[in-house]
């Protein structure tokens, strides 16, 4: 079962990606599956926790900067 924070996180992430790339949910899913297949073809994902944190902070910053108040 999802926590409230996880649900909020996913909604904000979805909204951010749609605003940044002007994509529908279907577009995002199609792009995700293509990227996932590419990563698997290259031998699978490689752990990079610092890279994730850096990317996440950047995306959150962009989301809040562009969001109407």
C-alpha positions in Angstrom: 0.0 0.0 0.0 1.3 3.5 -0.9 2.0 6.0 1.8 0.5 9.5 1.5 4.0 10.9 0.9 4.7 8.5 -1.9 1.4 9.3 -3.6 2.1 13.0 -3.4 5.6 12.4 -4.7 4.3 10.5 -7.7 1.7 13.1 -8.5 4.2 15.9 -8.4 6.7 13.9 -10.5 4.0 13.1 -13.1 2.9 16.8 -13.2 6.5 18.0 -13.5 7.3 15.6 -16.4 4.2 16.5 -18.2 4.9 20.2 -17.8 8.6 19.9 -18.8 7.9 17.8 -21.9 4.3 18.5 -22.6 3.5 14.8 -22.7 0.4 12.8 -21.8 0.5 9.8 -19.4 0.6 7.5 -22.4 3.6 9.4 -23.9 5.4 9.2 -20.6 4.8 5.5 -20.3 5.9 4.9 -23.9 9.1 6.9 -23.3 9.8 5.1 -20.0 9.4 1.7 -21.6 11.7 2.7 -24.5 14.4 3.9 -22.0 13.9 0.8 -19.9 14.5 -1.4 -22.9 17.6 0.5 -23.9 19.1 0.2 -20.4 18.4 -3.5 -20.3 20.0 -3.9 -23.8 23.1 -2.2 -22.3 23.4 -4.7 -19.5 20.9 -3.4 -17.0 20.8 -0.4 -14.6 23.9 0.6 -12.6 23.4 2.0 -9.1 24.1 5.7 -8.8 22.5 7.1 -5.6 24.3 10.4 -5.8 23.2 10.9 -9.4 19.6 10.2 -8.4 19.8 12.7 -5.6 21.3 15.4 -7.8 18.7 14.8 -10.5 15.8 14.8 -8.0 16.9 18.1 -6.4 17.2 19.7 -9.8 13.7 18.5 -10.9 12.1 19.6 -7.6 13.7 23.0 -7.9 12.4 23.4 -11.5 9.0 22.2 -10.5 8.6 24.8 -7.8 10.2 27.5 -9.8 7.8 27.1 -12.7 4.7 26.4 -10.6 2.1 29.2 -10.4 1.5 30.4 -6.8 
